[in-house]
């Protein structure tokens, strides 16, 4: 079957994350600049090729001081590692429209295999442009320490400021390439 190239529409897409903060709540953020391409026959999604690049400098937690700290060598070290990438290596069908997308995530110069739980929401014709559009959503949880993101500090009431697990979630709208 012929694969269709779907280019991510970043205006109608989002890549976000959350992490345990002070042992009692979650801090959330997103990346405002990213690009992606999905080569797939949506009826045979297990054969898809998926590639994403995230501009880590575009991190946005709605707090400038925190964002600047996250860009520093304590965390993402954007001066030396300006992008994070994901490339799929295998896809397993779990049910009608649910898949496990396995791939290589490179973050801060470290590459690890991760599994994304992905829902292929389907496709529809955009009434404004006439183009075919596909929707995808999903999530995964990674250990930040596995990617060299080890900075932390103890808090007075016990425990640490930041948890290890980072939940990454995404909502993707992609347009069929002409």
N, C-alpha and C positions, 0 to 999 in steps of 0.2 A: 504494500500500500504506500501511497505517496504521503509523505509528511508535509504538513503545512507549517510555515514559520509564523509564529505569533510573537509580536514585539510588545513588550510591556508598556502600557500607558501609565506613566508615573503620576500623572495628574489624578487618575482614578484608582491608584494603588497605594498600599502602605506596608512598610516593614517596621514592626514595633517590637518592644521587649519589655520585660518586667523582671525585677529582682527583689528578693526579701531585703527590707531596710530596717535596721535597728531591732531585728528579731520580731517585730510586731506588725509591720505593714509592708507594702510593696512600692518601690519607686518604678516609674514607667517612663519610657521614652520611645523615640523613633528615629529613623534615618530619613532625611528629606531628599537625598540625592542617591539614586541607584538606577541601574539599567539591567534589563534582562531579555532573554530570548528563549522561547520554548518551541522546539521543533517536534511536532506531534500530529498524529492522526488521533483526534480525541476519542474515537471508537476503539483504538488500539493503544491506549496511553502507556502501556508497559514498555513500548518501544521508543518513548519520547527521549529527547536530549534537552536538558535544561541547563542554562547558564545564567548566573547573576553576578553582578559586580556592585558593591556598595561603596560609596564615598563616605568613609568613616568620619571624616571631618564634618559631615553634615548632621552629626548626632544632635538631637534636640530633646532635652528633658524639661524644657520650659524654665531653666535656671542657668544663666550664663556662667556663673562661677562653677557650678557642677559640670556643665558641658566642657568648660576649659580644663578642668581637672581630668575628665574622662579622655580628653584629647592628649593629655600629657604622657610622659614616659611611665607614670604610675599605672596607667591603664592601656589605652590603645596605641600610644606612641605614634600618632599620625604623621609626625615628621619623617619617620622611617618606614611606616606601614600605612600608607594613605588609603588603601582599599582592603575590603574583605571580599572573598569570592566563594561561590558555590557552583559546583559542576556535578550533575547527576552521574551515577555509575550503574545504577540498577533500579528498577521499579517493579514492585509487587502489588498486584491487585488484591484488595482486602474485601471489597463488596462492590455493589453497582458502580458507585462513583467515588469510592474511597481507595486510596493507594498509600503505600509506604514508598517514599522516594529516598533512596540511599545515595549519598554522594559525599564529595570531599569539600569540607568547609575550611578555607584558609583565613585565619584571623591572627593578626600580629605576627605574621611570618610562620605560623604553625598550622599544619594541615592535619585534620582529623576526619574520620568518617562519622557522619551523622545521619540520622533517619528522620525524615520529615513526614508527618501525617498530613496528607493532602486530599482535599476534596475538589474534584473537577465539577464545577457548578453547571457547566454547559456552555452553550453559545447562543448568540442572538444577533440580529441585524440592527446596527445602530441607525435609528431613524434620521439622525442629522447628517451622517456621512455616507450611509449606505454600506459601510464596511461590516464584515463579520467580526464579532467580538466574543472572546471567551473569558470565563471567570474561573478563578482558582482561589482556594483559601487553605490555610493550614497552620501548623505549629510544630515546634520541637522544643526540647529542653536540653541545654548543654551545660557542662561544668566549665565555668570561666577559668578555673585553675588549669584545666587541660590545655588552654590556649595562652598560658603565661600571664593571665590577668589575676595576680595574686595579692595586690594591695588590699589591706584591710586595717582596721583599728578596733581595739577593744572598747566596749561601752561600759560606763560606770555601773549600770544595773546588771551587768553580766552579759556574756555573749559578745558578738562582733557587729560592726556597723552593716556589713554586707554579707548576704548569703552566697553560697557557691553556685547554686543553680540559677541559670538565666533562661527564662521562657521567651522564645522568639515566636512571633506570630505574624502572619501576613495575609493580606487581601490583595489579590492581583487581578487586574483587568488587562487583557492583552488583545491587540488588534491584528487581524490576519494581514500578513504582508502581501502587497499587491504583486 
